[in-house]
Amino acid sequence: MSAAFDILIDGAPASDLTDRLGGLEVEEHADRPGVFSLTLAANTDEAGDLDAVADPRFGPLANVAVVARACDEQNQCIIDGFVLAQSLNLDRSGGEASLRVWGQDASWLMNTTEQAREWVDVTDGSVANSIFGEYGFTPNPGNTDDDSPAHAEAGHSLMQRATDAQFLMNLAKRSGKLCRVFCEDMPGVRTGWFARPKLDGEPAAILIASGPDANIDNLDLSWDVMRPTSVMAHQALFSSTEGAGGETAESGLSPLGDSDLATFAGKPVKAMLTAMVDDGGELTTRAQAVLAEAGWFVRCEGSVTAAALGSILRVGKLVRVDSAGTRFSGSYLVWSVRHSISADTHTMGFTLVRNAVGAS
């Protein structure tokens, strides 16, 4: 079965590129921007120039989007971004010249200007929504769930000395959230995500590891318990002479199996944390963020074709792994997907993570 995909440049279909396409790769990640690369044959035109190089559609900051489909016929906009670089390969032996075009998703727009500004009497989630709005991104409705307290001028206001993208990534990391910009089914409709991953609901796809119904090409599963299972946090406060602190052993995320990191490891590992906060609740949030990141101690890597799976894997969705034994079978969060697309096949190399082992 041939791969079903559309390339759009500045919103217009670019179906003429299909016959010249030497390769198309798109990478989606939960914790960093998505990227893409296009490889095209570069032919000499009537003026003696290389047509792909001279094509204005691949000039700086041209908007490139890729929409893919599987047999479920659901459009999935796996990238909507901008051209940032080119490289040309010329074969002196007379072989075909090729042009490779690289780009990044629309979060690049938030990374062009370093800002120095103060945010007062606002929460982290409302700051994220304000910044997303400045770029025309639609804030995810859950951005203000599990939010920080308001950063009051009487305590610690929120100072930004970074690009908007860098600033939001740092805020997300310290509060246990993920920050990214993506499209779901339609290019140009961009969502600004600043929220914890959703770990409930039905899986978007089922990956069968072995047996007659297996639908994946390969699978590597691993666990690593060299991570903290609790955090000791202490900090002096402007509002109290006693300060705040204590031990936190919960990440705030539901386990995807019956044995989380602490239960499976059997021996506690403690980390220490100090942070500039205004109350004990905010300190607990910082500690939970450390544990949420450390809690993804199970990792699953493999590849599957869109034709075999029947759908397109997307970052941030839950999937289920079957026939991988009682320890590793169960629900996983899709952390990254590398789409390799040609006219014939659409292969997805994936990384899944899990914060528990055993039955979901």
N, C-alpha and C positions, 0 to 999 in steps of 0.2 A: 504494500500500500504506500502511495506517495505521501510525503509530508504536506500538511495543509497549513499554510502561513501566508501572511500579507506583510509587505514592507511598505510603510508610508513615510514620505519625506515632506516635511512642512504641511502635513495633512493630506497630501495627494498620493494615491496609490502609485507604486513604482514597479509595476508588473514586468516592465521591460528588463529589469535586473535579473530575473530568474535564470535566464539562459547564460548569463555571464557570472553567476554567483559561484565563487570557488569555496566559500565557507561562510557560515553565519553562526556566531556564538554570542550567547547572552548569559550573564551571571547575575542572579538575584541573591542577596544576602540579608539576614535579619539584623546584622549589626554594622553594616557599612553599605555605601552606595552600590547600586547595580551598575553594571558596565556592559558594553557590547563591542563586537568587532565584526566588520564586513570585509571579505576578501573578494575582489572583482578582477576579471580579466581587463587589462588596459590595452586597447587596440589603437593603432595609428589611424587618425582620421585624414580627410582630404587635405587639411592644412598642414599635415605633418606633425600634429600634436597628438598626445595620448588622450583619448576621449574621456576616460574615467578621471584623470587628473584635472582636466579642464572643466569637468562637469560641475556647475555651481551648486548642484544638490548635495555635494560632499564638501562644501566650503566650511569655514569656521562657524560653529554654532548652528549649523543646519539641524533642524529638528527631525530625528529619526525615531520611528516607532515600529514595533514588531507585534503583530497579533497572530497567535497560534491557535489551532483547533485540533482536537482529537475526534474519535468517533462519537463522542457525546455531543458534538456540534456546539460546544460552548466556547465563545470567543474569550481568549485570555490575552490581555495586553501585557506581555512579559517584559517589555521595556518601552519607555517613552522618554527620550533624552536628547542629548546634543553632541554633535561632532566636535571633538577636541584635538584630534591628532590624525596624521596620515603618515604612511611610509610606502615608498615605491620600490619594487624589486625589478631590476632589469637583468635579464640573463644574457650575458655576452655571447653564449653559444648559439643564440638565435631562438631560444625558447620564448614562450609567451610572457610578456610583462604582466605584473599583477600589482594592484593597489590595495593596501589594507587601511581601513578606516576605523578609528577607535572613538568611543564616546562614553558618556556617563549619564545616568538618569537625571531627572529634573531637580534633584537635590543639589546639583551643581550650581544652580541659580543662587542658592543660599550660601555659597562658599566663595563669592567673588570680592567681598568687601569686609575688612576687619572693622568691627564696631566697638565703640567705647560708650556704654550707656548704663544707666541705673534703673532697675525695676523695683518699684516700691508698692507695698500693699497688694501684691498679686501672688498667686500660687504658681508652681512650676507648670502645671497644666494650662493655666490661662496664658502664661507667657508663650508656651509652645503654640497655642491656638492663635495668638496675636501675630506671631512671626509667620506661621503658615499662611495666615490671611494676607499678609503683605505680598506674598508671591502668588496669590490666587489659588492656593491649595485648599481643599476642603478638609477641615479638621475631623479626625475620627471622633465619633460621639463619646468614646471611652477615654479620651485624653485627660479628662478631669476626674476620672475615678482613681481611687487610691492616691489622692493628690497630697502634695505637701501643704503645710500651713502657709498662710500669707506671709511674705517677707516684709515685715514692718520696719519703718525707718528707726523706731525706738530700739530695735534689736539689730539684726543683720539684714540690710537690704541686699538685693541680688545685683551684683555687678557683672556686667558683660564686657570682656576684653578679648574678643575673638570673633570670627565670622559667625553668622547665625547658625550655620550647620555645625560648626565645632562646639558652639555654646549649647545647643540642644542635645548633642550627643553626650556631652559631659553631664548635663542635668539628668538625662535618661539613665546613664550608668549609675549615678549615685542614688537613684530612687528605684532601681530594679525594673526599669522600663526599656522598651525598644523604640528607637527613633528611626524612621525611614519615610521615603516618599515613593509612592507607587500608583499604578493604575490597575484597575481590576479587569474590565472587559472593553473599555473604550479609551483610546488615546486622547489626551487633553483633559480628561477628568481625573485629576490627581488628588490622591488622599495623603494628608500629612498624619502619620501615625506616631503618637507619643504615649504609649500605653504598655501595660503588661500583656504578655501573650495570652490568648484564650485557650484554656486547657480543658474545656468541656464541649459537649456537643458530639454529633456523629462525625466519623472520619470522612475526609474528602475523597480518599482513595484507599484501596487495600493492596498491599504489596505481599505477594506470596513467595516465600523464600525457597521452597523445595516441593517436590512431589509432582504429580502429573499436571497440576493446575498452576505451576510456578509461572510467574509473569515477569520476573526480573532477570537481568543478565548475570549479575554477581552481587554479593553482599558481604561486607565486613562489619562485624559487631565487636564492640569492646567496652570495658568499663575501667574506671580510674578513680580510686578512692583517696588519692593524695590531695584532699581538699578539706577546707574547714567545715565542721558540722555545727559549730556554734561561734558566736562573736561576743566578746567582752567589750563593751563600749562605755567610755567615760568622757565627760566634758563639763567644764565650768560654764555657768549661765549668767547672763547679765541680770536676770530676774530673780536669782536665788543664790544664797551663799553656800548652799549644800551641793549645787550642781546636779547633774543627772547621770544615770548610768545603770548598768546591769548586764546580765547575760541574756542573749537572744538565741534561740535554737530553731525558730520557725522562719521560713522564707516568705510566707504569705502566698505561695503558689501551691495549688493542689498537686499531690503526687500522681503521676501517670501509671503507677503500679502499686503493689501492696507493700513494697519495702523501699523506703527512701534511702538517701545516702547514709544517714546516721544509723538506721536499722541494719542496713546491709554491711556497712563497714565494721560495726560492732565495737569500735573503739573511738571515743570522741577526739576530735581535733579542734582546738580552740584558736581563734584569731583575735587580735586586739585592734580596736578602732577608736580614733579620736576625730572629731569633726566639729566645725563651727556651726552650731545650731542654737535655736532659741528656746527649745523645750525638749522634754524627754521623748515625746512622740516622734519628732523629726529624727532624733538620734536612733530610735528603733527602726524607722524606715531605712536609714542608711545601713544599719546592721542587716536588715532583711535583704537589702540589695546585694550585699556581699554573699549572703547565703543563696540567693536566687541564682546568681551567676555560677557559684561553685556547685550548685545542685545538679547541673546538667552533666552528670558523671557517666552516663551511658551514651555511646555514640554509634551511629549506624551509617555506613557509607556504601553506595552501590550505584548501579545504573539501570535504567529501564527505558524502553521506547514508548513513545506516545501511543503507537498502534497496539502494543501489548497491554498497556495499562488501561487504555480507553479514555484517558483524561490527561490534563496538563497539571503537573505538580506546581504549587505556588508556595512561596515562603510564608510562614506564619500560620499555615493550615495544619490541622491534625491529620495524620494518616495512621493506618493500622498495619503492623507487620505480623503476618501469620506464618506458621510452619517453621519458626526459628527456635523452637524449644520453649520450655516454660519460663526460663529466665528472661529471654530476649523478646519473645512475642508480646505484642500489646500496642498501645498507642504511643506515637512519637510526634514531636513538633518538627515541621520542616524548617531547617535552619538555613540551608542554601541549596540552590539548584543551578547547575550549569547546563544550559540548553545548547546542543550542537545540532544545527539544522542544515539539511541539504534538500535538493529537490525530491530525494527518495526517502529519507529517514529523518526523524526527530528523536534524538537520544537525550535523555536527561540524567546527568550525573548528580546525585543528591547526597546531602548530609542531613541526617535526622538526629535529634537529641532527645533525651529522656531523663527525668529526674527521679526515676525509680526503676526497680526490676520486678519481675513477677507479673501476675495477672492484673489487668487494668480494672 
